[in-house]
Amino acid sequence: MLITFEGIDGAGKTTQVNLLEGYLKEKGLKVVVRREPGGTEVGEKIREILIRERVNPKAELFLLLASRSELVEEIRSFLAEGTVVILDRFVDSSVAYQGFGRGIDPSLVEKLNEFATGGLKPDVTFYLDVGVDVALERKGKAKDRFEEREFLEKVRQGYLEIARREKERFVIVDGTLPPDEVHRIVVLELEKRWMRC
C-alpha cells in the first residue's frame, strides 16, 4: 500500500507520518518512510538545491519531477515486496504548490507528473487541513508576511480542489485536532480500506 500525507507547511504531516510508521511496525508490517523532495541520494541533493537556491517556478517543478522520478523507482520495488510505503508529500504537492500556488497550469503539472511517475498513484492520501494563520504560527513565522500568506492560501485552495476531484483517494482531516486524535482518524480510515481488500 502506498500512503501519502499532504498539507501546507505546518499542517502536521511529519508528526502523523512518524505516528503511523510506529503503529504499522507494531502491527508487524514492513514499512518504509520517504519524504519529498528527497528520499534518495539524488533526491536529497535536489532538496538541498531547492532549499538554498531561488529558482524560477518552471525550474522548481522540473527539479521536483527529477527527484520524484528517482524515488518512484525505489517505491515500486518496495511495493512489489509487500512493503507499506508512507510518503511525506507526493504528486499532489506539485499540483498544489507549483500549479495552484506558482501559477503553472495544474493540468500540465499533472501530465508532467504522470510521465515522471509512470502513473503511480497513492492508494490513499491524507490531507491535513489547517488555516494559513495556524500553519504560519506553528512554523514560528510572522502573520503579517502577506506574500507568503497569499501564496499558502492559493496552495490550500488548490489542495481542497484536488480533494474534491479525488474523493475516493483523498481523506480530509482537520489538522487542528490534537495529534493523537488525527492519528486515530488515520488508523480508522486505513482499517476500513484494508477490510475492503
GIZIGI-V413062 format. One record per residue. RES is the residue in one small letter. PSI is psi in whole degrees, -180 to 180 (* if undefined). OMEGA is omega in whole degrees, -180 to 180 (999 if undefined). BURIAL is + if it has 16 or more other ideal C-beta (glycine too) atoms within 10 Angstrom, else -. Layout:
res = (RES:RES)
psi = (PSI:PSI)
omega = (OMEGA:OMEGA)
burial = (BURIAL:BURIAL)
This chain:
res = (m:l:i:t:f:e:g:i:d:g:a:g:k:t:t:q:v:n:l:l:e:g:y:l:k:e:k:g:l:k:v:v:v:r:r:e:p:g:g:t:e:v:g:e:k:i:r:e:i:l:i:r:e:r:v:n:p:k:a:e:l:f:l:l:l:a:s:r:s:e:l:v:e:e:i:r:s:f:l:a:e:g:t:v:v:i:l:d:r:f:v:d:s:s:v:a:y:q:g:f:g:r:g:i:d:p:s:l:v:e:k:l:n:e:f:a:t:g:g:l:k:p:d:v:t:f:y:l:d:v:g:v:d:v:a:l:e:r:k:g:k:a:k:d:r:f:e:e:r:e:f:l:e:k:v:r:q:g:y:l:e:i:a:r:r:e:k:e:r:f:v:i:v:d:g:t:l:p:p:d:e:v:h:r:i:v:v:l:e:l:e:k:r:w:m:r:c)
psi = (137:117:129:149:131:161:163:161:130:6:-18:19:-49:-41:-46:-36:-47:-41:-43:-39:-48:-43:-47:-35:-38:-30:0:13:150:128:138:136:135:158:160:145:154:-151:-20:171:-47:-44:-38:-35:-40:-40:-44:-42:-46:-33:-41:-33:145:114:160:159:-38:-44:-41:-47:-46:-36:-43:-40:-39:-45:-45:-40:-42:-44:-38:-37:-42:-43:-45:-40:-38:-45:-38:-28:-3:18:141:128:127:126:132:91:148:-146:-41:-30:-43:-41:-42:-48:-56:-32:-77:-38:-50:-9:14:139:116:-34:-33:-42:-42:-43:-44:-38:-37:-43:-46:-32:-7:25:8:128:149:152:-35:143:124:115:115:108:121:152:158:-41:-42:-46:-46:-37:-43:-34:-5:28:150:139:-16:11:87:-44:-46:-39:-45:-43:-49:-32:-40:-42:-46:-45:-34:-46:-43:-35:-44:-44:-37:-38:-29:52:-35:-38:-36:137:114:125:136:106:-5:-8:158:145:-40:-35:-41:-45:-42:-43:-43:-48:-44:-42:-42:-42:-40:-45:-38:-35:-28:-23:*)
omega = (176:-177:178:174:-179:177:178:180:-180:-178:180:-177:-175:177:-178:176:-179:179:-179:177:179:-179:-177:177:176:179:177:-180:172:-175:174:178:175:178:176:-11:-179:177:176:180:179:-179:179:176:177:177:179:179:-177:179:-173:-173:173:-179:-179:-175:180:179:178:180:-178:176:178:179:178:178:-178:-180:177:-177:-177:178:180:-179:-179:-180:177:-179:180:179:-179:179:173:180:177:180:171:-176:174:-173:-177:177:180:180:-179:-174:-177:178:-177:-177:-175:174:173:-178:-177:180:176:178:179:-179:179:178:177:178:-176:-176:-175:177:179:180:176:173:178:178:176:178:180:-173:173:175:-177:179:178:-179:-179:178:179:180:180:-179:-179:-179:-175:177:-172:-176:-179:179:-179:179:-178:177:176:180:-180:179:176:178:-179:177:178:-179:178:-179:-174:-172:-179:-175:-174:171:179:-180:177:-177:178:176:176:-177:180:180:176:179:179:179:180:-178:180:180:179:179:177:-177:178:179:180:-176:999)
burial = (+:+:+:+:+:+:+:+:+:+:+:+:+:-:-:+:+:-:+:+:+:-:-:+:-:-:-:-:-:-:+:+:+:+:+:+:+:+:+:+:-:-:+:-:-:+:+:-:-:+:-:-:-:-:-:-:-:-:-:+:+:+:+:+:+:-:+:+:+:+:+:+:-:-:+:-:-:+:+:-:-:-:-:+:+:+:+:+:+:+:+:+:+:+:+:+:+:+:+:+:+:+:-:+:-:+:-:-:+:-:-:+:+:-:-:+:+:-:-:+:-:+:+:+:+:+:+:+:+:+:-:+:-:+:+:+:-:-:-:-:-:-:-:-:-:-:-:+:+:-:+:+:+:+:+:+:-:+:+:-:-:+:+:-:-:-:-:-:+:+:+:+:+:-:+:-:-:-:-:-:-:+:+:-:-:+:-:-:-:+:-:-:-:-:-:-:-)
